[in-house]
Structures are given as structure tokens and as C-alpha cells.
């Protein structure tokens, strides 16, 4: 955490507010709280050694929420296989603690946000008819899946 604060403090072009959650549950609560106020985080830094999530469990949990927020894993685990798995699960970047400097961190942030923006644009294009701009069948099926999942979760119709 200190590495991240130090690297962000060295950036003179932009100022960042850093909220820290010491568990996946606390992070989820913070995300829900902001969502209720129609706000969102610009970026999520995720450590793989949270007390209530092991290995890539936190990655899977956050990616499954489909937040549209770029996720950068920042961990002490310098295992290439884990990094590849994390990227395949949907994170935008994987940084190893102690192996980056403020400039490479800012580059990672910039690239991650740009990749997520492009990914969101592609997703939007995939869910609308190119001629009319109206939602297509894929969009309908996705919406139905979300509605059914919500109904099952809250045991409602």
C-alpha cells in the first residue's frame, strides 16, 4: 500500500484519492455504497492476498460483477502463470510489488483505463443493431439472464 501511495504522490500531473479496503467484503461494500450514489471508482488495485479471498478468487468475484472498472492486480507474487490466469480472468494489468516505478505505474493506469474504455465500446457495439442502434438479441438475452439471476438471488418473481 505504501508503494502505491508513494508512486501516486510522485505524479504531479494528476491527483488521486485512494480508498483502501482490507478485505474483499469491505471492497464490495465500498463499491455498493458508491453505486448507490451514482458514482464509481476509476480504477481498482487488487492484492491477491486478501484475508477473505485466496489466489484469483477476488479477481473472479470483482470481474463477475461486471463493474466496467479497470482492475490492476498488484501483488508480491511474481509467478507468470498466475499473471496470465489473472489477465485471462479479465484484469487489465498485473504488477509485482517492488518491480515498478512511478512512471511505469502511471503508464499501467493509463493503458488499463484505455483498454477498459475500448472493451466497453466493443461490448456496447456487440449489444446493438448496427443499422438502427436498437438493442439486439444478444442484449435481450443478456438482460433476461441478469433479471433471472436477480430474481433467484432475492427469491422474487
C-alpha positions in Angstrom: 0.0 0.0 0.0 2.8 2.4 0.8 4.4 1.7 -2.6 1.2 2.7 -4.3 0.7 5.8 -2.2 4.3 6.8 -2.8 4.1 6.2 -6.6 0.8 8.1 -6.9 2.2 11.0 -4.8 5.1 11.4 -7.3 2.7 12.1 -10.1 2.5 15.8 -10.5 0.0 15.9 -13.4 -2.9 14.3 -11.7 -4.1 13.9 -8.1 -5.8 10.7 -7.0 -7.9 9.8 -4.0 -7.0 6.4 -2.7 -9.6 4.4 -0.8 -8.3 1.2 0.9 -10.3 -1.9 1.7 -8.5 -4.5 3.7 -10.8 -7.4 2.6 -13.0 -8.3 -0.4 -16.1 -7.8 1.7 -15.1 -4.3 2.6 -14.3 -3.6 -1.0 -17.7 -4.9 -2.1 -19.4 -2.7 0.5 -17.5 0.4 -0.8 -18.4 -0.4 -4.4 -22.1 -0.8 -3.5 -22.1 2.4 -1.4 -20.7 4.4 -4.3 -23.1 2.7 -6.8 -26.0 3.9 -4.7 -24.8 7.5 -5.1 -24.4 7.1 -8.8 -20.6 7.3 -8.5 -17.9 4.9 -9.4 -14.2 4.3 -8.9 -11.9 5.0 -11.9 -9.7 2.0 -11.1 -9.4 -0.9 -8.8 -6.0 -2.1 -7.5 -6.3 -5.6 -6.2 -3.9 -7.5 -4.0 -4.2 -11.3 -4.3 -3.5 -11.8 -0.6 -6.8 -10.6 1.0 -7.9 -12.4 4.2 -11.3 -13.4 2.8 -10.2 -14.4 -0.8 -7.5 -16.7 -1.9 -5.5 -16.7 -5.2 -7.7 -15.5 -8.0 -11.0 -15.7 -6.1 -11.1 -11.9 -5.6 -10.4 -11.4 -9.3 -13.3 -13.7 -10.3 -15.6 -12.0 -7.8 -14.9 -8.5 -9.0 -14.9 -9.3 -12.7 -18.2 -11.2 -12.3 -19.8 -8.0 -11.0 -19.2 -6.5 -14.5 -18.5 -3.1 -13.0 -16.8 -1.7 -16.1 -13.9 -0.5 -13.9 -10.4 -1.5 -14.9 -8.7 -3.8 -12.4 -4.9 -3.9 -11.9 -3.6 -6.7 -9.8 -0.7 -5.6 -7.6 0.8 -8.4 -5.6 4.1 -9.8 -4.3 3.5 -13.0 -6.3 6.0 -13.0 -9.2 4.5 -16.1 -10.9 4.0 -15.7 -14.6 1.3 -18.4 -14.7 -0.8 -16.6 -12.1 -0.3 -13.3 -14.0 -1.6 -15.0 -17.2 -4.5 -16.5 -15.4 -5.4 -13.1 -13.9 -5.3 -11.5 -17.3 -7.4 -14.3 -18.8 -9.9 -13.8 -15.9 -10.4 -10.2 -17.0 -7.9 -7.9 -15.2 -6.2 -5.2 -17.3 -2.7 -5.5 -15.8 -0.6 -7.4 -13.3 2.1 -5.6 -11.4 4.6 -7.2 -9.0 5.3 -5.2 -5.9 8.8 -3.7 -5.9 9.2 -4.2 -9.6 7.7 -1.0 -10.8 8.4 2.7 -10.5 6.1 5.7 -10.5 6.4 6.2 -14.3 5.6 2.5 -15.1 2.7 2.7 -12.6 1.2 5.7 -14.4 1.6 4.0 -17.7 -0.1 0.9 -16.4 -3.0 3.0 -15.1 -3.3 4.9 -18.4 -3.2 1.8 -20.5 -5.6 -0.1 -18.3 -8.2 2.7 -18.4 -7.8 2.9 -22.2 -8.2 -0.9 -22.6 -11.3 -0.9 -20.4 -12.8 2.0 -22.4 -12.2 0.1 -25.7 -13.6 -3.1 -24.2 -16.8 -1.2 -23.0 -17.2 0.3 -26.5 -16.9 -3.1 -28.2 -19.4 -4.5 -25.7 -21.9 -1.7 -26.5 -21.4 -2.3 -30.2 -22.0 -6.0 -29.7 -25.3 -5.4 -28.0 -26.9 -3.1 -30.5 -28.1 -3.3 -34.1 -25.7 -1.6 -36.4 -28.4 -0.1 -38.6 -31.0 1.1 -36.1 -28.9 1.4 -32.9 -31.6 -0.5 -31.1 -30.7 -3.4 -28.6 -30.3 -6.7 -30.4 -30.9 -10.3 -29.5 -27.7 -10.6 -27.6 -28.7 -7.6 -25.5 -32.1 -9.1 -24.8 -30.6 -12.4 -23.8 -28.1 -10.7 -21.5 -30.8 -8.6 -19.9 -33.0 -11.7 -19.3 -30.1 -13.5 -17.7 -29.5 -10.6 -15.4 -33.2 -10.3 -14.4 -33.5 -14.1 -13.8 -30.3 -14.1 -11.7 -31.5 -11.1 -9.6 -34.9 -12.8 -9.1 -33.2 -16.0 -8.0 -30.8 -14.1 -5.7 -33.7 -12.2 -4.0 -36.2 -15.1 -4.3 -38.7 -13.0 -6.2 -40.5 -13.2 -9.5 
